Amino acid sequence: MEYLGWDQVEMGAILPSFESETCDIALTPRDKRDYSKNNTYNASVADWRVFKPVYNRETCIDCQNCWVFCPDTAIISVDKKMVGIDYEHCKGCGVCAEVCPTNPKSLIMFEETVDNEEALMKWPEKKRKEK
C-alpha cells in the first residue's frame, strides 16, 4: 500500500485502521495489531495538539465508548478496561471526552501545558440532577 498525500485522498474516502480483520482487535495487544500504513499508530500526530484528554480512573465505568470512537487508537484498553491514553498518537480532537457518559466525565480536555496531576486536582464534582 502506498502512502497518500493530504491532497490525494478523495472526499469521503475511508482509511481503514487495520490491514486484517478486526473482530478480535480489542483482545489483541497493541504491538501485535496489523495497523494500516495510513494509521496514525505508525506516525506521531501529537506535535500540533493544543488540548489533550486527561483520564480519571475514579469516575470511569469502562464503557469503552472512548476506545470505540477514538479515530487514532490513542485510548489504551486492556481486557476491556480503560488504562490510559497514548499521548504520542492522540491528536486532541476531543471525541473521547464528548462520548464519555459518566458524571462527571472520566475524560476531560485540558490545555496541553497543564500537567495531568494538576488537571486531576481540578476535576469537577458530580452534578446532582434537579427534580
N, C-alpha and C positions, 0 to 999 in steps of 0.2 A: 504494500500500500504506500503510495507517495503522499507526502505532506501537501496540504492545500494552503495557499495563501489566503489572507482575510478577504481579498477581492475575488477569489476563485470559488468561494462557497456560494451556491445558489440560495436565494431566499427560500426559507422553509426547509432547507436541507437538514437531514438528520445525521449527526456524527455519533455513531454508537460508542459507548464507553468501553466495550469489551469485544474482542475478536471472536470468542466462542460463546456457547450457550450460557445463560445466566441464571438458570433455575436454582442452583445451589450456591450462588455467589455470596450470600450472607454467611454461609458456613465455610467459605474458602478464605484462608488467611490472605491479607492484603498483598503480601510479597509473592504469593502463588497465583494470583489472578492474571488472566490473559488480557491485559489492558490494550486498547486500541492505540495506535501510534498518534492519533489525534486527541487522545485523552490527556487532560492536564496532569494526570498522575506522572506522566513522563516529563513534565516541564513545570517549573515553578511559575505561578501567577501571582504570588503574594507580594511581589515588589511594589506594585501600584495600589495595594489595598489601603483604604483610608479608614474604614471601620472594620472591626473584627467581632465575631461572636465569642462571648465568654460563656462558659458552661458551668452550671451549678448542679452538682450531683444531688444535693439535698432536696431539690424540687423536681428532679427528673423521675418520670414514671416508666421509662424505657419503652415508649410507644413506637419508636423507630421512625416517626414522621420525618425528623430531620435527616436521617440516613437515607430514606427513600427519596426525598425531594432535593437533596444536595446535588447540584449539577456537576460538581467536581470531585465526588467521592472523598470529601475532606472530613466527613464525620467518621470517627473511628468507633466501630461497634464490634464487640466480641461476644459470641454466644447470645446474640440479641439483647445486649446491654450496652448502652452508650458509655464509652470510656474516655472520650476526649475529642479533640479537634486537631487535624493535621494542618497546622498553620502554613506549612510550606506550599500546600496546594489550595488553601482557602483563598478565594478572591474577594471575600467580604460582601457578597451580594445580599445577604440577609434573609434568604429564603428559609433557612433553618429556624431562625427566630420567628419568622412570620407564621410558620406552620406548627410551632410548638403550642400544645393545648393547655399546658399547666398554668396555675395561678398561684404565685407569679410565674412567669415564663422561666424555663430551665436554660434557655439561651437568650441572651440579650446582647444587642450590638453596642459596642463601646468604641471610642476613638482608638485607633491603632496605638497611640502613645500611652494609653492607660494600661498599667500593669494589671495582670489578671487578679492578683491578690487584692489590689486596691478596688477593682471592679466588684469582687465578691463582697467586700465590706459595704459597698453602696447598693447592694441588692434590695429591691423593694419588698415590702411586707405583703402578705396575702391580702387581696382586696375582698372585703365582705360584700356579698350581694345584697342589694337593697330590696326590701319586700314591699 
